[in-house]
Amino acid sequence: MLQLTSASDLIRVVTSAAADIEAHVSYVNHDAGAITPARTNTASIVTATTTTILASPASGQHRVVLLSLRNNHGSTACDVTVRHEDGTEIETLIKVTLLAGEALVMDRNGKWTHYAVDGGEYPLVPSAASRTEMEAATSLVVASTPGRQHYHPGHPKFWCHAIQTTGIVFLLDSYNLTSLTDTGPGRLTHTIAADMASTSYAIQAMVQRPGTSLSVSSLKYCNVRNATQAVGSFEVEVYDGTAVTHVQEDTHNIYAMALGDAA
């Protein structure tokens, strides 16, 4: 509830554009025990200006039970700023951009609601997390957005699914990948599009067995090739289960991903 308690108090609206803002205020005047319901409709505000929508009480106090601002323009959006003034201080109560057909309403409990053109309420959306907040992964009051989600430490910075066979690489799907390069039998270099912050990131890689047979050639395993992990690339090598020496060779399906801090 808003209250005008002195002869200097008033409520004004600042409009930012030449739209068509319709303003209504319903209030109750309390004066020496007399309670008088009242209301005021302000002429449509069609310029960028400052307008008084509830004047100071001649006597007693005004208690606002409803304040409504609606943008009746067919296309022009307008910022509306509601202010309480007491002759000395000017306090901004709320500022909202009203698209054509939208409304801002304050009820008797002092709750402001922004209504869309179809009359539905705008959802209460938390502010978007910054990169720092995403990397800290501690806030419970900000929201993750698609453009910053990958900065979360629990989000993969890179992943891919590829097939390497007889020196040819087929990329089936990927995220944050520039290229895959066949660097030899069973060797595949992954070039990351947006680099990692350091070489201490974690890589997970695995291969799919080419069949259900338990023969030596079907028992595949892989690892990150020694000394190839850089901020922008790494190499995975694949072997079969040949005794003693093991054989480095291509495989059908290979999967890789990385977790860590993005540059």
C-alpha positions, 0 to 999 in steps of 0.5 A: 500500500502506498500512502500520501501523508502530507500536503507535499506527497504525490505520485508521479510517472515518468514515461520514456516514449510517445506511447499511450499510457493510461493511468488509474489510481484508486485510493481511500482518504482518511481525514479525522475519522472520515473515510472516503473512497476515491479514484482518479483517471489521468488523461492518456500520457502520449509524450515522454514526460513526467506526469502526476497521477495522484496529487497531494491530499488537501487534508488527511491521508491518501492510501492507495489500494490500486494503481494501474498503468497500461500501454494502449499504443498499438506498437510503441514500447515505453519505460514507465517509472513510478515515483513517490515524492514528498517535496524534498526526496524523490524515490523510484518505486519501480521501473518497467518497460511496457510493450504495446498492450501491456500493463503494470498494476500495484494491488492493495498489498503493495504487490506489483504485477507486470501483465502481458498483452494477453493478460497473463502475468510475466513469470518471476525470473531470477537474474542471469548468472555471470561467468564468475558465478557459473564458475563458482557454482555456489549461488542459489539465486541466479539462473543459468543461461544457454550462453554461460552454462558451459562455464559450470565446472560440472559441464563438459567443455568438449565431447565427441562421438567419432568413427575411425577406420582405415585412416578415415575419420567420421565425426558423428556428433560433437560439442566445442570441437574444431576438428579430428585428425587421423595421426596414425593407426589407432591415433586420433587428435582432438582439436578443441574450439574454445581452449581450456584454461590450462592443461590440468583438465580431465579427459575421459575417453572410451571405445566401443568393441567392434563385436561381441566376440571375446577374441583378442582383436575385439578387446579394445581399450584406449588412453590419452597419448603421452605428452599430447594434452594441450590447452587446445588439443589432445590425442587418444590412442586405441589398442587391442588385447594382443598379448605382450606388445598389444597392437595399436589400431583403428576402432569403429566408435570412439568417445571423448569428453573433457571437464575443467576450466575454460579459458 
